[in-house]
Amino acid sequence: MTEQKAEKTGVIYGINGPIVYLKEDTGFMMNEMVYVGPERLVGEVIGLSSKRITIQVYEETTGIRPGEIVYGTGAPVSVTLAPGILTNIFDGIERPLSEIAKTGGAYINRGVSVDSLDTTKKWTTHMTVKKGDYVSGGAIIAEVPETQAIIHKVMVPPDKEGYILDVVSDGEYTINEPLLTLQLPDGREEKLTMTQKWPIRQARPTARRFPASQPLVTGQRILDTLFPMAKGGTAAIPGGFGTGKTMTQHQIAKWSDANIIIYIGCGERGNEMTQVLEEFSELIDPKTGNPLMDRTTLIANTSNMPVAAREASLYSGLTLAEYYRDMGYHVAIMADSTSRWAEALRELSGRLEEMPAEEGFPAYLASKLSAFYERAGMMQNLNGTDGSVTIIGAVSPQGGDFSEPVTQNTKRFVRCFWGLDKSLAYARHFPAISWLTSYSEYLNDLGAWYSEHVDRKFVDYRNQLVSLLSQESSLMEIVKLIGGDVLPDDQKLILEIAKVIRVGFLQQNAFHKDDTCVPMEKQFKMMEVILYLYRKSRSLISMGMPMSVLKEDPIFDKVIAIKYDVPNDRPELLDDYKKQIDRFYDNVIERNA
């Protein structure tokens, strides 16, 4: 973060962990960014009264003493928005870790002051406006190839408008060099650069919000088919330790059709975050063949970093996402995990001696969560383009207890709930998303899209699969009590088809080239084949054929294996399986005639 000229100062009189108190009103404003002590630690004003000011410090406060000076900046905590965000790895307050490592090594020194973005690199710039044009907030004034995958669109700040008095020619410029001079409505002139500053706790303005109408296609069958997610939607992935929250987010980050990924490691273990950083650096974007980092930004805020910065990291990532949304991109945020963020709120609330609510969390936990998830959405931007911010938040309930406050409050504000089941994870069924506890409220909103782009029977087939899985769950209660042999053949068939759905459709192999990501057309045809097998088998059962006779044929295993045997680019081969099912039907009738 770049330093601004200090205007007002205050004197420390009390310290409680990351919380610092100043006596009397020194003229600071709410949410103002401040520098604390001789090392100029970054902090934020979070409480004001006539008798004292409360500041949360985003760095370790060891060694700070009463009587030391706090310097105001006159501006709220903000992030720098300009080319150079993508491919970068930041901490919770947008300090680039690679630049910090050059000066301080593997650990972040206190009070380190580095520019958020490279101010010396020259970017190839193509101007899209000319002298005399009238531009308003959000208007695109230049295009910069930020990476091989993403064109960065330089925009007029949302609160500026006016006539262009002069403009530079196409060329190479740094992010702080003026690109044009704007005459504001009051007659003043202002030079615009590629750089904007934006407060992290304030949502960027848009023209209008659209209802959910397009799915975020992830290539994961249980998500795309059973519990779909809309672009601009919100989803929660709750699960206990080792159930696959982070890996599910990895798969979505790699394979979803979002243009840009913002991955926020909020309070995660350091070794796990290191693994994320190393893996993302090596991944190749399957759509373009370029490195996946070309369209990715990582915010690393591990569990050993100060809790106040953990609280800020989600807002920093959200503001970066909104900035790229304003350019007309679809952005997906992976917040891993919101539970650690809520724990930071709880610790800060305890330090502030606020009245605790359920399980010690602050009473405003629900409003904080709602404010975070409400910043998602499919929007029409100020410049007329359409873009979206999709938020997928992992939740880590202690002991896998979904009744704890963070999970329950998150369910109130998200419309997609992908509940992970540890029994599935221990059985090596991945993704370990439970089809009994998960749900999506976007299904009806996306029905028209499925009808137009996949098939009008898509939602009907999906509902049939869910019904069969639900019937299996009910029957398994009976099987556990008295065994499966006493069931009538039509119920035995339901158990067999449900196994085909579970193993052949819902279970997915991330290391198989065809099964790791499956296009929508193949997903639909797989459903079609499974349900065709069910209808034909049910017809045989109704003729009096026992289930034991049907299982003599390997057709059930063949249908399970179609996820591996049929390449993603040859979905038409799935039509041959219907012919095999017809032959199976005819053979059973012949043998038992």
N, C-alpha and C positions, 0 to 999 in steps of 0.2 A: 504494500500500500504506500502511495506517495504521501509525504508529509505536507500538511497545509500550514500556513502561518498561524501560530498559536495566538488566540485573542484574549481569552479569559483564563484565569487560573484559580485553583482552590488548594486547600491544605488538608492532607489526610489526618483524620483523628481516630479512625478505627479500621481494623482489617479482620475479616472472618473468611479464611480460605480465598476463593476467587472474588469475594464481595468486599468492596472498599467503601468506607463512609467518609464524607466531607461534612464539616460543620457549616451551617448557614447557607443561604442562597447565594451562589457565586455567579449567577447569570447563565449557567448551562441550561440547555433545553433537553427535553425528553428524547431518548434514543440518539443523542449526540455522541459522536466518536471522540474519545479523549486519549491522551497519552499519560500514563501513570508513572511517577517516580523518575529518578535520574536515567534509568534504562529505557524510559519512554515505552512502557508496555501498553499494548492496544487494549482499550476498554470501551464500554458503552454505558451511558446513563440510563438506568432502568427505574429510578424512583426519585421524585422531587417533592420537597416540602419546604416550608419557610425556615425550618430548623436544620435540615440535613439533606444531603444528596447521596443517593445510593448508586454505585457503579459496579458492573460486573466486568472482570478483567479476563481477556481471552488468552492469557499466558500465566505461567506459574508465578505466584506472588511471594515465594520464599525470599526473605531478606528485605521486603518492603517495610518501612517503619512509619509510625505517626510523625507528622511534621513535614513529610516530603510533599513535593508539589505535583498537582495534576494539571495538565495543560489541555484546554479545550481546542477544538478545531472549527467549531461553528457549523459543522455539517454532520448529517447522520451517517451511520455505518453503511458504506456503499461498496459496490464492486465496480471494477473497471471493465467496460464493454468495448471491444475492438478486435480486429484480426489478431490471431495468436492464441485464442482460447482453446480451440480444438487441438488435440494431440497432447495437451498440457496436463500436468498433475498438480493440483493445488491442495493446500490445507483448508481448514474450515473457514478462513477469512481471506481467501483468494491470494495467498502467498505461494508462488511457484516453488515446489519442493526441489526441483532440479537446480534452480538458482541458489536456494539456501544451501544445498549440499556442496556447491562449489566453494562457499566461504566457511561454512560451519561443519561440514562433514555429515555423518549419518544422523546427527541429532539436531533439532531446531534450537538454536540459542535464543535466550530471552531477549526481547527488544530488537530482534533482527528486522531491518527495514530494507525491503527490496521492492522494486516495481512489480506490480502484478503481471504485466505483459512487457515483452521486449520493446523498448523505445528506440532502439538503434536499427533494427531490421527494416529494410526497405521493401515495401509490398508493391507488386505490379498492380496499378490502379487504372480502371477504365471509367471515366466520368460519364454519367447518364443524363446530366442536366446541362443547360447552357445559360449564358448571361441573359438576364431579363425574365427568366422563368419565375413563377410564383410557386413556392413550395410550403407545405405545412407539415406538422408533426408526423413522423413516420415515413415521409417521402424518401424514396431511394435515390441517393445522389451519386453513388459510385458502386462499382462491383470489383471485388478483389478475390482472386483465386486463393482461398485460405489453405486448402489442401487439394489433392487430386480429386477428391470426392465432393467438396462443398465450395460453392461460390459465396463469399461473404458479401452481404449487401449493406453498404454504409448508409445509414439513415439519418434524417434530421431528428434531433431529440424531440420527444412527444410534446414538450411545452414551448417549442419554437416554430415560428412561421415568418414568411416575408419574401421580398423580391431578391433575386441573386444579382449582386452588383458586379462581381467578377468571379471567374472560375479557372482553376488550373487546367492545363492540358493533360492528356493521358501520359502516364509515366510511372516512376517509382518514388514512393513517398513513405515516410515513417508514420506511425499512428498519431503523432503529435504535430505533424506539419499541416498548416491550413490548406484546405481543399477549395474553399469558396468563402466569399464574404456575403453575409445576409443582411439586408436592411429590414429591421424589425418594424412592426406597425407603429411604434412610438418614435420612429426616426433614427434610433440608434443603430449602429453597425456592429455586427458580431461575426468573427471568423469561426468557421466550423472545421473540425478535424475528423479523423476516423473514430475518435474516442468519445464515449459517453460515460458518465458516472450515474449510477442508479441506486437508491436506498434499497437494501435487501428486504426490508419488512413491508415495502409498498409494492403492490401489484402494478405492472406496467399496463397502461390504458389500452383498450381495444374499441373497435366500432360496435361490434355486437357479438353475442354468443349464439352458436348454432346448437340445436339438439343433436344427440348422438345419432349418427346415420351410417358411419363406415367402421368396419371392424379393424382392430390392430391385428393383422395376420402374423402369427408367430411361428407357424410350421409345427406347433405342438398340438397333436390331435385332441387331447383332453381339454385344451384351452380353446382352440378354434371352433371345435364342434360342440362340446358339451357346455362349456362355460365361457362364451366369447367375451372379449374386451373391446370396447369402442375406442377409436382415436379421440383423444380428449377426455377419456374416462379415468376412473380411479379404481384401483384394485388393491387388495391386501393379501399377502401370502403369510399366514401365521403357521408356526410349526415349532416343535421342540428341537433340541440340539441334535444335529445329524440327520434331519429329515429332508434336507435338500433345498432350503430357501435360497441360498446364494447360487447354487447351481441352476435352479429354475430361472433366476434372474439373468444368469450368464447366457442361457439358451435364448431367452427373449432378446437380450441385448445383441446377440450375434445374428439371429435369424429373423427378427421381426421386420416389418416394412416401414419402421420409423426411419426418418432421414438422419437423425442425430440422437446419440445416447449420452445422457448425463448420469454417471454412476457415482452415488454418494455413499461412501463407506463411513457410516456414522457410529462411532463407538465400537466398531468391530475389533476383534483380536488382531494384534499386529502381524502375526504370521499369516493369518487368513488374508489380510489386506495386501501383504507382500505377494501372496500367491495371485491375487486378483491383478495387481499391477504387472506382474511378470507374464501372466497368461494373456491379458489384453494386449500387451506390447507385441506378442508373438502371433496373435490371431490374424487371419486374412479374411477380409470382407468377402463373403461368397458371392455377393451381387456384382462387385466391381473388380475383384482380384487385388485391390489395394489393401494396405494394412487397415485393420478395423479401427485403429486409433485415429485414422484420418477423419472419422466422423464421431469421435468419442472424447469426452472430457471426464477425468476422474477427480473426485474430491476425497482425499484420504484424511480421515480424522479418527485415529485409532483410540482404543480404550485407555491408553496411558497418556493421552493428550488432555489438557484442561477441559473440564466439563462445559464451561461457558462457550468455548469455541465449538464444541459438539452441538450445542443448542443453535448456534448461528449457521452451521454448515448446511443444514437443510434449506434455509432461506437463501444462502449464497447460490446453491445449485439451482434452486427454483428460479431465481432472477436470471441466471445464465440461460436457462431453458426458455423463459419468456422472451428474451432478447432474440434468440434464433427463431422462435415462433413468429415474431414480428416480421421476419424476413420472408415468411411463407413456408417454413419448414415444419414437418411433423417431428416433435421431440418427445422422447420417452425418458422419464426419470426413474432410475432404480434407487430407491432409498433403503439402505441396508444397515441398520434397522431402526425403525421408528421407536421401538421399545427402548433402545439405548438413549435416544433423544428424550423420551419421556422420563427416563431415569435421571438425565441431566436436569430436566425441569424440576424433578422431585428434590434433587440435592440442592439446587439453588433456592428453591422454595423453603427448604429446611433452614438454610443459612439466613434467609430473610425473616425467619420466625413467623411464617404465614401459617394459618390454620390448615392442617392437613385434612384431606378427604380420604376416600377409600384406599387402603393399603399405603397410606402416606403420600400418595400423589396429590398435587395441588388441586384445588377446587376448579381451576380454570383449564385443566387438562383437556376436557372435551372441546372447549372453544378454541384452544390452540390447534388441536388436531383438525377441527372443521376449517379453520382459517387456512391451514396448509393445503388440505385436499381441495378446497374451493378454488384455488388458483389454477387447477386443471381445467381443461375445456377446449373445444373446437371453436375457434374464433375467426371473425373477419377483422383483419388488422386495420390500423388507421390508413395504410397505403392501399387498401382494397384487396390485398392478397388474403388467402385463407391459410391458417396454420393451427397447430394443436400442441398442447402439452398434456401428456398422459403420465399419470403418477402411479407407480407400482411400488407399494411400500411393504417391506418384510416386517413381520412382527415376531418377536421372540418371547412368548409367554413362559414364565418360569415353570419348569416341570411339565411343559406342554399343556397347561391349564387354560383353555380358551375362555373361561369365565372371569379371568382377571381383567382389571379396568382398561388397560390399553387395547386389548383385543375387542372387548365389548364396545368401547367408545369408537374404535375404528370402524366396526361394523355399521355403526349409525351413519357414517359419512361416506362410505365407499359403496359402489353398486355391484362390485365383483368380489367374491370371497373365494379364494383358492386355499382351502384348509388342507394342510399336510398331515398325514397320518403316520405315526412312527411304526405301527405294525406293518404297513405297506413298505416303508423304507427298510425295515429289518428283514422283510421277505424279498428284498432286492427288486421291488416293483417301483420303477421310476418312470416318469415323475410320480412321486408319492402323494399325489393330490387325491383326496377322498371324494368319490362321486356321491357320497351320501350326505356329507356336511357342506360341500361347496355349492355355490349358486352364482348365477349372473342375472342381473336385472336388465341387461342390455339386449337379451335375446329378441324380444318383441320389436325393439327399436331397429334391430339389424335385419329383421325378416325380409324387408323389401330388397336390401342389398344382396342377400343370399339368393333370392328368387331371380334377380337380374343377372348376377355375375357367376353363380354356380348352378343352381337348379331350384325350381319352385318347390320340389319335394324335400329340400334340405332340412328345414326345420321339423317337418313331420317325421323324417327318418331319425333325426336327433332325439325327438321325444319318444320314439319307439325304443331306442337304445336305453334311454334313462328309465323307462318303464320296466324293461326286462331286468336291468340291474337292481331296481327297487324290489321287484318280485323275488329275485335271487336272495336279497338280504332277508326278506321275510321267511323264505323257505329254509334258509340256513339255520334259523332259530329252531325249526322243527328237526332238521338233520342233526343238530347238536344234541337234541334230547333223545331221539329214538332211532337215529341213523337214516341213511338215504334210501335203503332198500324198500322201505314201506311206502315211499311216495309213488303216486300214479305216474305213468309214462309221460303224460303231458307236462308234469312238473319236473320230471327228470330232464326233459328236453330243455326247459327253461334254464336249469342249472348248467347244462352243457353249452348252450348258446351264450349264456352270461360269461362262461369261462373263455369262449372264443372272443367276446367283446373285451374282456379284461386283458387277456394275454396278447391277442392279435391286434387290438385297436388302441386301448388306453396305454398299455405299456410301450415305451419307446426307448430305443437304444441310441444314445448320443454319440456313440463311436462308430455307427454304421453309416456309410455315405448316403444311403437312400432313406434311412429311417430317422436320422437326426433332425431333418426338416422335411415336412411333407406338404406339397401344394394342396390347395383347397379341392381341386378337381379329383385328385387321388383319394383324399379323405372321403369325399362324397361317394365315390365308386366303391371304396372299401365298405362303407356302411351299407350300400346297396347289395353287395355280394353277401354280407353277413345276414341281412334281413331276408334275402332271397332263399338262403339256406334254411333259415328258420321257418319260412312259409312252407317250403317243400317238405321239410321234416315233419312239421305239424300236420300236414296233409296225410303223410304216411302213418303217423300215430293215430289219426282219426279213422284210418282204414283198419286199425287193429294191429299194426306192426309194433312189436315191443322195442323199447329203446336199445336193448342189447343187440338187436339185429342191425339197427342203424349205426351203432358204434363199431361194427365189424369193418365198415368201410373207412379208409383214411381221410375222407373228405373234410372232417372237422379240423384235423391237423394241417391239411393243405390250406384251408382258409386262414388259419392262424398265421401261416408262413407267408401270406401274400405281401406283408409289409416289407419282407426282405426279397422276395422272389420277383416282384414287379418293379422295374425302375421308375423313378419319379417322372421321367419324361416319356413314359409309355403307358399312361393310364388306360389306354384302350385295350391292353392285354387283359385287364380285369374282366372284360366281357367274356373271355374264354372260360372263366371260372363258372359263369352261369351255365354254360354248356356241360361242364363237368358235373355240376350239381344236378342238371337234368338227367345225365347218364346214371348218376348215383340213384336218382329217384326211379328210373326205369329198371335198373338192375335189381333193386330191392323188391320191386313188384314182381319181376320175373322169377326171382329165387323163391319167393314165398307164395307164388300163384297156386 
